[in-house]
């Protein structure tokens, strides 16, 4: 049993960690220096827990991005030519710094995003793991292949593409920024990072850790601001050769259009409406645990959440009854309470969107089951807390089954047979992930092959293995992260062909 002392200690430590952001405005990091916006403008960052002002953040625009891009371009020449083993050593020191400050990072992020500390603690550690993994790949990142023919020796090599823009979301910002920035740095790219304005604080911590680890000035630059100003300036800047973005599908399409005049390479990890398919022959106890974990952890605010559960008809009523019963015991509360699973959602505007689906579900004829708040409150809009929700009796034509809600909200849909399960699963605009529960191995392979998604987990929740490809199809994204797939985005491949002898050369004259 967790004692109240643990909560009190977390609150005190978080207050100490956050004090620096309250004492002075949070600046951009450009060319290794903390600088205010050229206009002097700032925006306020409020905690979703109680609306407390956490600090004022420099609000960047085109001039600030131009300075950051110039710094990245100047640093690129030397960083891209730094030997891989040296880049590896620097990135390992970044990972060391993340691990030393993991508790501070987790506490700040928990208060800034509303995510429960139990998940943010592991997210900080995962950030260090991302840096270590890609650090180890840095020495071989430029390696290519030998492709000989009888007349020529062809060989390939790779080089970093140049300065890149990284635009990250508000849901688990520290971990997701490392997932993009670490492979870019390992490849030899320099970075202009634009963090989400709803949870900007830990981006400054990562930049600080990187500088302390010996990352040269200009290699990692951070420009805070709004998407329509700072973000747009990054996507349109001539010096930025590629943009990696995590966020909403609509924003992704805007970024693609903004980058088109400069022919930017883009990598998008976008939205999802991911199905988890539960067949009657599955281990239902384990399936229940996995379904609940994948939608109600991290406040349901993650792209890979299993937001639709498709249940075989013979077990539909029993399974949904058990889901409805179990969400009543999911702890909802202050994110620094070690027992909390669901904390406040990140922003009042996002809460309003999530809550709006209750009325839409009822109007469509679905049955709404809601969990409890510890204070007896519900989903009435009086705070940023949204109790876990289950929409039962749904069909796939409803908005609650088609639209990404991005909150602790699960839609339950029955299916008659395997063919209908696949049809329902694929009948959405998204295609990021799928989850499948069955004891039939042949069925597992058949259904996995037919799902129109980038990733499938069979009899498992989302368990990431860093060398594997991560990404989606349809409106869920472009490209893949992980392993060598990350380097394929951040690097250009060159082929060299050397004649092995005097092969015939056509003569085009008499």
C-alpha positions in Angstrom: 0.0 0.0 0.0 1.3 3.4 -1.0 1.5 5.9 1.9 0.5 9.5 1.9 4.1 10.3 2.5 5.0 9.2 -1.0 2.5 11.7 -2.4 3.7 14.5 -0.2 7.3 13.8 -1.1 6.4 13.9 -4.8 4.6 17.2 -4.4 7.5 18.8 -2.6 10.1 17.5 -5.0 8.0 18.7 -8.0 7.6 22.1 -6.5 11.4 22.4 -6.2 11.9 21.1 -9.7 9.4 23.6 -11.2 10.6 26.6 -9.3 13.2 27.4 -12.0 10.5 27.8 -14.6 8.5 30.1 -12.4 11.5 32.3 -11.5 12.3 33.4 -15.0 10.8 33.0 -18.5 11.8 29.8 -20.3 14.0 30.8 -23.2 14.8 29.3 -26.6 18.1 27.5 -27.0 19.9 28.7 -30.1 23.6 28.0 -30.9 24.2 26.8 -27.3 22.8 30.0 -25.7 19.5 30.7 -23.9 17.8 33.6 -25.8 14.5 35.4 -25.6 12.3 35.7 -28.6 13.3 38.5 -30.9 9.9 40.2 -30.3 10.1 39.6 -26.5 6.8 37.8 -26.6 5.9 35.0 -24.2 3.0 32.7 -23.6 1.7 31.2 -20.3 2.1 27.5 -19.5 -0.6 26.3 -17.0 -0.7 23.0 -15.2 -3.7 20.8 -16.1 -3.9 19.7 -12.5 -5.4 23.0 -11.1 -4.6 25.7 -13.6 -1.6 26.9 -11.8 0.8 29.1 -13.8 4.0 27.1 -14.2 5.9 29.7 -16.1 6.1 32.0 -19.1 7.6 30.6 -22.2 9.4 32.4 -25.0 7.0 32.6 -28.0 9.1 32.2 -31.2 8.5 33.2 -34.7 10.1 33.3 -38.1 13.1 35.3 -36.9 13.9 32.9 -34.0 13.5 29.9 -36.3 15.8 31.5 -38.8 18.5 32.0 -36.2 18.1 28.4 -35.0 18.2 27.1 -38.6 21.4 29.1 -39.3 23.0 27.7 -36.1 22.0 24.2 -37.1 23.4 24.7 -40.7 26.7 26.1 -39.3 27.1 23.2 -36.9 26.1 20.6 -39.4 29.4 20.6 -41.3 31.5 19.6 -38.3 28.9 17.4 -36.6 28.1 15.4 -39.7 31.9 14.8 -40.1 32.4 13.8 -36.5 33.4 10.1 -36.5 30.6 7.8 -35.5 32.4 6.5 -32.3 32.7 10.1 -31.1 29.0 10.8 -31.7 28.3 7.5 -29.9 30.2 8.7 -26.8 28.4 12.1 -26.7 25.0 10.4 -27.0 25.8 7.9 -24.3 26.7 10.9 -22.0 23.3 12.4 -22.8 21.7 9.1 -21.8 23.7 9.2 -18.5 22.4 12.7 -17.9 18.8 11.7 -18.5 19.2 8.8 -16.0 20.7 11.1 -13.4 17.8 13.5 -13.7 15.1 11.0 -14.5 13.1 11.8 -11.4 13.2 15.5 -12.0 12.1 15.0 -15.6 9.2 12.7 -14.6 8.0 15.1 -11.9 8.1 18.1 -14.2 6.4 16.3 -17.0 3.7 14.9 -14.8 2.7 18.3 -13.6 3.0 19.8 -17.1 1.0 17.1 -18.9 -1.3 15.7 -16.2 0.1 12.2 -16.8 0.4 9.9 -13.8 3.8 9.7 -12.2 3.8 5.9 -12.5 4.0 6.2 -16.3 6.1 9.3 -16.5 8.9 7.7 -14.4 9.2 4.9 -17.0 8.9 7.4 -19.9 12.0 9.3 -18.7 14.0 6.0 -18.5 12.8 5.1 -22.0 14.2 8.4 -23.2 17.6 7.4 -22.0 17.2 4.0 -23.6 16.4 5.7 -27.0 19.6 7.7 -26.8 21.6 4.6 -25.8 20.2 2.5 -28.6 20.8 5.0 -31.4 24.2 5.9 -29.9 25.3 2.3 -30.4 24.2 2.5 -34.1 26.1 5.7 -34.8 29.4 4.1 -35.8 27.8 2.0 -38.5 25.1 4.5 -39.6 27.0 5.5 -42.8 27.8 1.9 -43.8 26.3 0.7 -47.1 26.3 -2.4 -49.3 28.5 -4.0 -51.9 26.5 -4.7 -55.1 28.9 -6.2 -57.7 28.2 -7.1 -61.3 30.6 -8.8 -63.8 31.7 -5.4 -65.1 31.3 -3.0 -62.2 31.7 -2.9 -58.4 28.8 -0.9 -57.0 28.9 0.1 -53.4 26.7 2.4 -51.3 27.2 4.7 -48.4 25.0 7.1 -46.4 25.4 10.6 -45.3 23.3 12.8 -43.0 20.6 14.7 -44.9 21.4 18.0 -43.1 19.6 20.2 -40.5 16.2 18.7 -39.7 13.1 20.0 -37.9 11.6 17.9 -35.1 8.1 18.9 -34.0 6.8 16.9 -31.0 3.4 16.5 -29.3 2.2 17.3 -25.8 1.2 13.8 -24.6 4.5 12.2 -23.6 6.8 14.9 -24.9 10.1 14.0 -23.3 10.2 10.4 -24.5 8.8 11.2 -27.9 11.3 13.9 -28.5 14.2 11.5 -27.7 12.6 9.0 -30.1 13.1 11.6 -32.9 16.1 13.6 -31.8 18.4 10.7 -30.8 18.5 9.0 -34.3 18.9 12.4 -36.0 22.0 13.2 -33.9 23.4 9.7 -34.3 23.0 10.0 -38.1 25.0 13.3 -38.1 22.1 15.7 -38.5 21.6 18.9 -36.6 18.2 19.7 -35.1 15.7 22.5 -34.7 13.2 21.3 -32.2 9.8 22.9 -31.8 8.1 21.4 -28.7 4.3 21.4 -28.1 3.1 24.6 -26.5 0.8 22.8 -24.1 3.7 20.9 -22.4 7.0 22.7 -23.2 9.0 22.4 -20.1 11.0 19.2 -20.4 12.3 20.2 -23.9 14.5 22.7 -22.1 15.7 20.0 -19.7 16.7 17.7 -22.6 18.6 20.6 -24.3 20.4 21.4 -21.0 21.4 17.8 -20.5 22.7 17.6 -24.1 24.9 20.7 -23.7 26.3 19.4 -20.4 27.1 16.1 -22.1 29.3 17.9 -24.6 26.9 18.2 -27.6 28.4 21.1 -29.6 26.5 24.4 -29.7 24.1 24.6 -32.6 23.7 20.8 -33.0 20.4 20.8 -31.0 18.4 24.0 -31.0 15.0 24.5 -29.3 12.5 27.2 -30.4 9.3 27.4 -28.4 6.1 28.8 -29.8 2.8 28.0 -31.5 2.4 25.7 -34.4 1.0 28.4 -36.7 4.1 30.6 -36.1 7.2 28.8 -34.9 6.1 25.4 -36.3 5.2 26.8 -39.7 8.5 28.7 -39.9 10.4 25.4 -39.3 8.4 23.5 -42.0 9.0 26.3 -44.5 12.6 27.1 -43.8 15.0 26.6 -46.8 17.8 25.3 -44.5 15.7 22.6 -42.9 16.0 19.5 -45.2 13.5 17.3 -43.5 10.7 17.4 -40.9 9.8 14.7 -38.4 6.4 15.3 -36.8 4.3 13.6 -34.2 0.7 14.8 -33.8 -2.7 15.1 -35.4 -3.3 13.9 -39.0 -4.8 17.3 -40.0 -1.7 19.1 -38.8 0.5 16.5 -40.7 -1.3 17.3 -43.9 -0.7 21.1 -43.3 3.0 20.4 -42.7 3.3 18.4 -45.9 1.8 21.3 -47.9 4.1 23.9 -46.1 7.2 21.8 -46.9 6.3 21.1 -50.5 7.8 24.3 -52.1 11.2 23.3 -50.6 10.8 19.6 -51.4 11.2 18.6 -47.8 11.4 15.0 -46.8 8.7 14.3 -44.1 8.2 11.7 -41.5 4.8 11.6 -39.8 3.6 9.7 -36.8 -0.1 10.7 -36.8 -3.4 9.7 -35.3 -5.0 6.3 -34.8 -8.3 4.5 -34.1 -6.7 1.3 -33.3 -8.7 -2.0 -33.0 -8.1 -4.7 -30.5 -9.9 -7.8 -31.7 -11.0 -10.4 -29.0 -12.1 -13.8 -30.2 -14.1 -16.1 -28.0 -11.2 -18.6 -27.8 -8.8 -16.0 -26.3 -7.5 -16.0 -22.7 -10.2 -13.5 -21.7 -8.6 -12.5 -18.4 -5.4 -11.5 -20.0 -7.3 -9.8 -22.9 -9.2 -7.8 -20.4 -6.1 -6.6 -18.7 -4.4 -5.7 -22.0 -7.5 -3.9 -23.3 -7.8 -1.8 -20.1 -4.1 -1.0 -20.0 -3.9 0.1 -23.6 -6.7 2.6 -23.4 -6.7 3.9 -19.8 -3.0 4.2 -19.2 -1.4 7.5 -20.1 -4.9 9.0 -19.9 -5.7 7.4 -23.2 -3.6 10.2 -24.8 -1.4 8.1 -27.0 -1.5 7.3 -30.7 -1.2 3.5 -30.2 -4.1 3.2 -27.6 -6.6 0.5 -28.4 -9.6 2.8 -28.6 -11.9 0.3 -30.3 -12.5 -3.2 -28.8 -14.1 -5.6 -31.3 -15.6 -8.5 -29.4 -16.9 -11.8 -30.9 -20.7 -11.9 -30.4 -20.9 -14.9 -28.1 -18.8 -13.2 -25.4 -19.7 -9.6 -26.1 -22.1 -9.1 -23.2 -19.9 -10.8 -20.7 -16.8 -9.0 -21.8 -18.3 -5.5 -21.8 -19.9 -6.1 -18.4 -16.5 -7.0 -17.0 -15.0 -3.9 -18.7 -17.7 -1.7 -17.2 -17.1 -3.2 -13.8 -13.4 -2.8 -13.9 -13.3 0.8 -15.0 -15.1 1.7 -11.8 -12.0 0.8 -9.8 -9.4 2.6 -12.0 -7.9 5.3 -9.7 -8.4 8.8 -11.0 -6.6 11.6 -9.2 -3.7 13.8 -8.8 -0.9 12.8 -11.2 1.8 12.8 -8.4 -0.2 10.3 -6.3 1.6 6.9 -6.9 -1.7 5.1 -7.0 -3.2 7.3 -9.7 -3.8 5.8 -13.2 -5.8 8.5 -14.9 -4.8 12.1 -14.2 -6.2 15.3 -15.6 -6.2 15.7 -19.3 -3.6 18.1 -20.7 -5.7 21.2 -21.5 -9.3 22.5 -21.0 -9.8 22.6 -24.8 -8.9 19.0 -25.1 -11.1 18.1 -22.2 -14.0 19.8 -23.9 -13.4 17.7 -27.0 -13.2 14.4 -25.1 -16.3 15.1 -23.0 -18.3 16.0 -26.1 -18.3 12.4 -27.2 -20.5 11.4 -24.3 -23.5 13.3 -25.7 -22.7 12.0 -29.2 -22.5 8.4 -28.0 -25.9 8.7 -26.3 -27.5 10.4 -29.3 -26.2 7.6 -31.5 -27.7 4.9 -29.2 -24.7 3.7 -27.4 -24.7 2.9 -23.7 -22.3 5.0 -21.7 -20.5 3.6 -18.7 -18.3 5.9 -16.6 -15.7 5.4 -13.9 -15.5 7.3 -10.7 -13.5 10.3 -9.5 -12.2 10.1 -5.9 -14.0 13.3 -5.0 -17.3 12.1 -6.5 -16.9 14.4 -9.5 -17.7 13.3 -13.0 -17.3 14.5 -16.5 -19.2 17.8 -16.0 -16.4 20.2 -17.2 -15.6 21.6 -13.7 -12.0 20.4 -14.0 -9.6 18.7 -16.4 -10.4 15.3 -15.0 -12.3 12.9 -17.2 -13.4 9.6 -15.6 -12.7 6.5 -17.7 -15.5 6.0 -20.2 -16.8 2.9 -22.0 -19.2 3.2 -24.9 -21.0 -0.2 -25.3 -23.6 -1.3 -27.9 -21.8 0.7 -30.6 -21.3 0.0 -34.3 -18.6 1.1 -36.6 -20.6 3.8 -38.3 -20.8 6.0 -35.2 -18.5 8.9 -34.7 -17.2 7.3 -31.5 -15.9 4.4 -33.6 -14.5 6.5 -36.4 -12.9 9.6 -34.8 -9.8 9.8 -32.7 -11.0 10.9 -29.3 -7.5 10.7 -27.7 -8.7 10.3 -24.1 -9.6 7.5 -21.6 -12.5 6.4 -23.8 -13.2 2.9 -25.2 -15.8 2.0 -27.8 -17.0 -1.7 -27.8 -18.3 -3.2 -31.0 -19.5 -6.8 -31.6 -18.6 -8.9 -34.6 -20.0 -12.2 -35.9 -17.0 -13.9 -37.5 -13.4 -13.4 -38.6 -14.3 -11.8 -41.9 -16.5 -9.2 -40.2 -13.8 -8.5 -37.5 -11.3 -7.7 -40.2 -13.8 -5.6 -42.2 -14.7 -3.5 -39.1 -11.1 -3.2 -38.1 -10.1 -1.8 -41.5 -13.1 0.4 -41.9 -11.5 3.6 -40.6 -9.3 6.4 -42.0 -6.4 5.4 -39.8 -4.0 2.5 -39.8 -1.4 2.7 -37.1 -1.7 -0.4 -34.9 -3.9 -3.5 -34.3 -4.1 -5.9 -31.4 -5.4 -9.4 -31.7 -6.4 -12.0 -29.0 -6.9 -15.6 -30.0 -5.7 -19.1 -29.3 -5.8 -20.1 -33.0 -2.3 -19.6 -34.4 -3.5 -19.9 -38.0 -6.1 -17.2 -37.4 -3.5 -15.0 -35.8 -1.4 -15.1 -38.9 -4.4 -14.6 -41.3 -5.9 -11.7 -39.5 -2.5 -10.0 -38.9 -1.9 -10.2 -42.6 -5.2 -8.7 -43.5 -5.2 -5.8 -41.0 -4.4 -2.5 -42.8 -2.0 -1.2 -40.1 1.7 -0.7 -39.7 2.0 -2.8 -36.5 0.2 -5.8 -35.0 0.5 -7.3 -31.5 -0.9 -10.8 -31.0 -1.9 -11.8 -27.5 0.0 -8.8 -26.1 -0.3 -5.2 -25.3 2.1 -2.7 -27.0 5.6 -3.9 -26.1 8.2 -2.0 -28.1 11.4 -3.5 -29.3 13.7 -0.6 -30.6 15.1 -2.3 -33.7 11.6 -3.0 -35.1 9.8 -0.6 -37.4 7.2 1.8 -35.9 4.7 3.6 -38.0 1.4 3.5 -39.7 -0.6 3.4 -42.9 -3.4 5.6 -44.4 -3.9 8.7 -42.3 -1.7 7.4 -39.5 1.5 8.5 -41.0 4.4 8.3 -43.5 7.6 6.4 -42.8 8.9 4.2 -40.1 10.9 4.8 -36.9 13.2 2.3 -35.1 16.3 0.5 -36.0 17.8 1.2 -39.4 14.4 2.6 -40.6 15.2 5.8 -38.7 18.5 6.3 -40.5 16.8 5.8 -43.8 14.9 9.0 -43.1 17.7 11.1 -41.6 20.3 10.0 -44.2 20.8 10.1 -48.0 22.1 7.0 -49.8 24.8 7.3 -52.5 25.9 4.6 -55.0 29.4 4.5 -56.5 30.0 2.3 -59.6 33.7 1.5 -60.5 34.5 -0.3 -63.7 36.4 -3.5 -63.2 37.9 -3.6 -66.7 37.4 -2.4 -70.2 33.7 -3.2 -70.6 32.1 -2.2 -74.0 31.3 1.5 -74.3 28.9 2.3 -77.2 30.3 4.5 -80.0 27.8 7.0 -81.3 29.9 8.3 -84.2 31.1 6.8 -87.4 
